[in-house]
Amino acid sequence: MNLILRLILLSALLGLLAACSLRPDQSERFEQVNPRLVEAHQQQLAAINAWRIRGRIALIDTLENNRDAASLSWSQNSEGQQLRISHPLRGTLAQLQVSSSNPSSMSNPSPMASLTLPNGETHTATSVEQLLANHAGIYMPFELIRQALVGSKPAQGASAFAYYQDGTLAQYQFADWRSGQQWQIDLSHYQAVAQPNSNKTVLLPHLIEVTEPGFELKLQINQWNLTP
């Protein structure tokens, strides 16, 4: 499977080209900070249910020294998630829809994830992870990417946490028992984002880096919108 198709699939999850890269984040990271700051920020993130982002995504195959990048729009609401991958010259490369629930029984599940390509070809599966495994021969923990997007700590499987002084999450490692893979997650460039129907703000990351031996995924968020 060529690299661009892998990019289309992988970017459904969750260096960028130099022209669109952010400046390096020089904030110092700590293994321990005030736990009240960490808890307070994580509670703010847990209250976020609906959002929309626009940005850029890059996939780097470090083994073959290949890379590609595309524009990304990603939204989440009570019905599920929608992702659109596009290129300024080639238009829409792919659209992914993920249902928020599966009413069918485990013995006869209905598709929860569907991927539509520019030629109209559609692939479906009961999960994004299965979709990637079936059509790209790889495993990518979609929920891990989604949680990292807002800066949330995984409920289990994560270790080696590091934080910024204000209690926001900076880095952690994630061991996936299903695939045996070890992921390194880095979050940076936090900025205040307005909360809906409120004069309050919440700090959200604008650069997420997901690495695993031979693979690197970078997501640069240019616009955050929180919706009711």
C-alpha positions as CSV (number, residue, x, y, z in Angstrom):
1,M,0.0,0.0,0.0
2,N,1.5,3.4,-1.0
3,L,2.3,6.0,1.6
4,I,-0.5,8.4,0.8
5,L,-3.2,5.8,1.4
6,R,-1.5,4.9,4.7
7,L,-1.6,8.6,5.5
8,I,-5.3,8.8,4.7
9,L,-6.0,5.9,7.0
10,L,-3.7,6.8,9.8
11,S,-4.8,10.4,10.0
12,A,-8.3,9.1,10.9
13,L,-7.0,8.7,14.3
14,L,-5.5,11.1,15.3
15,G,8.2,16.7,10.8
16,L,5.3,18.8,9.5
17,L,6.4,20.6,6.4
18,A,8.7,23.5,7.4
19,A,6.3,26.1,6.0
20,C,3.6,25.2,8.4
21,S,5.6,24.0,11.5
22,L,5.3,25.6,14.9
23,R,8.3,27.1,16.7
24,P,9.8,24.7,19.2
25,D,8.2,24.8,22.6
26,Q,10.8,25.7,25.2
27,S,8.6,25.0,28.3
28,E,10.4,22.9,30.9
29,R,8.8,19.5,31.7
30,F,8.6,18.0,35.2
31,E,7.9,14.5,36.4
32,Q,6.1,15.9,39.4
33,V,4.1,19.1,39.8
34,N,1.3,20.3,42.1
35,P,-1.2,17.4,41.8
36,R,-4.1,19.8,42.4
37,L,-3.2,21.6,39.2
38,V,-3.1,18.4,37.2
39,E,-6.5,17.2,38.6
40,A,-8.1,20.6,38.0
41,H,-7.0,20.6,34.4
42,Q,-8.0,17.0,33.8
43,Q,-11.5,17.7,35.2
44,Q,-11.9,20.6,32.7
45,L,-11.0,18.3,29.9
46,A,-13.4,15.6,31.1
47,A,-16.3,18.1,30.7
48,I,-15.5,18.6,27.0
49,N,-17.9,16.6,24.9
50,A,-18.1,18.3,21.5
51,W,-15.4,20.1,19.5
52,R,-14.0,20.8,16.1
53,I,-10.4,21.3,15.0
54,R,-8.6,22.3,11.8
55,G,-5.0,21.8,11.2
56,R,-2.3,19.8,9.4
57,I,-1.2,16.2,9.8
58,A,2.1,14.5,8.8
59,L,3.1,10.9,8.6
60,I,6.8,10.0,8.7
61,D,8.1,6.6,7.8
62,T,11.5,6.8,9.5
63,L,12.6,3.4,8.2
64,E,12.2,4.3,4.6
65,N,12.7,8.0,5.1
66,N,9.4,8.9,3.5
67,R,6.9,11.6,4.6
68,D,3.7,13.2,3.5
69,A,1.3,15.8,4.8
70,A,-2.3,17.0,4.4
71,S,-4.9,19.3,5.9
72,L,-7.2,17.8,8.5
73,S,-10.6,18.8,9.9
74,W,-12.0,16.7,12.8
75,S,-15.2,17.1,14.8
76,Q,-16.8,15.2,17.6
77,N,-20.4,15.4,18.9
78,S,-23.0,13.2,20.6
79,E,-23.5,11.2,17.4
80,G,-19.8,10.4,16.7
81,Q,-16.9,11.8,14.9
82,Q,-16.2,13.0,11.4
83,L,-12.7,13.5,9.8
84,R,-11.9,15.0,6.4
85,I,-8.4,14.8,4.9
86,S,-7.7,17.2,2.1
87,H,-4.9,18.6,-0.1
88,P,-4.9,22.1,-1.7
89,L,-4.3,20.7,-5.2
90,R,-6.0,17.3,-5.0
91,G,-9.1,18.3,-2.9
92,T,-10.6,15.8,-0.5
93,L,-8.5,12.7,-0.1
94,A,-10.7,10.8,2.3
95,Q,-13.6,11.1,4.8
96,L,-14.0,9.0,7.9
97,Q,-17.1,8.7,10.0
98,V,-17.1,7.0,13.4
99,S,-20.4,6.2,15.2
100,S,-20.5,6.9,19.0
101,S,-22.3,3.6,19.8
102,N,-23.1,0.2,18.3
103,P,-26.6,-1.0,19.0
104,S,-26.1,-4.4,17.5
105,S,-25.2,-7.5,19.4
106,M,-21.5,-8.6,19.7
107,S,-22.3,-11.7,17.6
108,N,-23.5,-9.5,14.7
109,P,-22.0,-6.0,15.0
110,S,-22.8,-3.3,12.6
111,P,-20.1,-1.1,11.1
112,M,-19.0,1.8,13.4
113,A,-16.3,3.2,11.2
114,S,-16.5,4.0,7.5
115,L,-13.8,5.4,5.2
116,T,-14.7,6.9,1.8
117,L,-12.0,7.5,-0.8
118,P,-12.1,10.0,-3.7
119,N,-13.2,7.4,-6.2
120,G,-16.3,6.7,-4.1
121,E,-14.9,3.4,-2.7
122,T,-16.1,2.9,0.9
123,H,-14.6,0.6,3.5
124,T,-16.3,-0.2,6.8
125,A,-15.4,-2.0,10.0
126,T,-16.6,-2.2,13.6
127,S,-13.8,0.0,14.8
128,V,-11.1,2.3,13.3
129,E,-8.5,-0.1,14.6
130,Q,-10.0,-2.9,12.6
131,L,-10.3,-0.7,9.6
132,L,-6.6,0.0,9.7
133,A,-5.7,-3.6,10.3
134,N,-7.9,-4.8,7.4
135,H,-6.9,-2.2,4.8
136,A,-3.4,-1.0,5.8
137,G,-2.0,-4.0,7.7
138,I,-1.1,-1.8,10.7
139,Y,-2.5,-1.2,14.1
140,M,-3.1,2.4,15.4
141,P,-4.9,3.0,18.8
142,F,-7.5,5.5,17.7
143,E,-8.8,6.3,21.2
144,L,-5.2,7.1,22.3
145,I,-5.0,9.7,19.6
146,R,-8.4,11.1,20.4
147,Q,-7.5,11.5,24.1
148,A,-4.1,13.0,23.3
149,L,-5.8,15.6,21.1
150,V,-7.3,17.3,24.1
151,G,-4.6,16.5,26.5
152,S,-6.4,13.8,28.6
153,K,-4.6,11.1,30.5
154,P,-5.4,7.6,29.5
155,A,-7.3,5.6,32.2
156,Q,-4.8,2.7,31.9
157,G,-1.8,1.5,30.0
158,A,0.2,4.8,30.4
159,S,3.3,5.6,32.4
160,A,6.3,7.9,32.6
161,F,4.1,11.0,32.8
162,A,5.6,14.5,32.5
163,Y,3.9,17.8,33.0
164,Y,4.3,21.5,32.5
165,Q,4.5,23.7,35.5
166,D,0.8,24.7,35.2
167,G,-0.4,21.1,35.4
168,T,-1.0,20.4,31.7
169,L,0.1,17.1,30.4
170,A,3.4,17.2,28.4
171,Q,4.4,13.6,27.7
172,Y,3.8,9.9,28.5
173,Q,4.3,6.4,27.2
174,F,1.6,4.0,26.3
175,A,1.9,0.2,26.2
176,D,-0.8,-1.4,24.1
177,W,-1.3,-5.0,25.3
178,R,-3.3,-5.8,22.1
179,S,-0.5,-5.0,19.7
180,G,2.6,-5.1,22.0
181,Q,3.6,-1.7,20.7
182,Q,5.0,1.1,22.9
183,W,3.9,4.6,21.9
184,Q,5.5,7.9,23.0
185,I,3.1,10.8,23.2
186,D,4.3,14.4,23.3
187,L,1.9,17.4,23.7
188,S,2.9,21.0,23.5
189,H,2.0,24.6,22.5
190,Y,-1.0,24.8,24.9
191,Q,-3.2,27.8,24.3
192,A,-6.4,29.0,26.0
193,V,-9.5,28.1,24.1
194,A,-12.9,29.7,24.9
195,Q,-15.5,27.4,26.4
196,P,-19.1,27.5,25.0
197,N,-21.7,29.6,26.7
198,S,-19.1,30.8,29.2
199,N,-16.5,33.5,29.8
200,K,-14.0,30.8,30.9
201,T,-11.2,29.2,28.9
202,V,-9.4,25.9,29.0
203,L,-5.8,25.1,28.0
204,L,-5.6,22.8,25.0
205,P,-2.5,21.4,23.1
206,H,-1.9,22.6,19.5
207,L,0.9,20.1,18.6
208,I,0.6,16.4,19.3
209,E,3.4,14.0,18.3
210,V,2.9,10.2,18.4
211,T,6.0,8.0,17.9
212,E,6.7,4.3,17.7
213,P,9.9,2.7,16.3
214,G,9.9,3.3,12.6
215,F,6.9,5.6,12.6
216,E,6.0,9.2,13.6
217,L,2.7,11.0,13.4
218,K,2.5,14.8,13.9
219,L,-0.7,16.8,14.3
220,Q,-0.6,20.6,14.3
221,I,-3.9,22.2,15.3
222,N,-4.4,25.7,13.8
223,Q,-7.9,26.2,15.1
224,W,-9.8,24.8,18.1
225,N,-13.6,25.3,18.6
226,L,-15.5,23.9,21.6
227,T,-19.2,23.5,20.9
228,P,-22.1,22.9,23.3
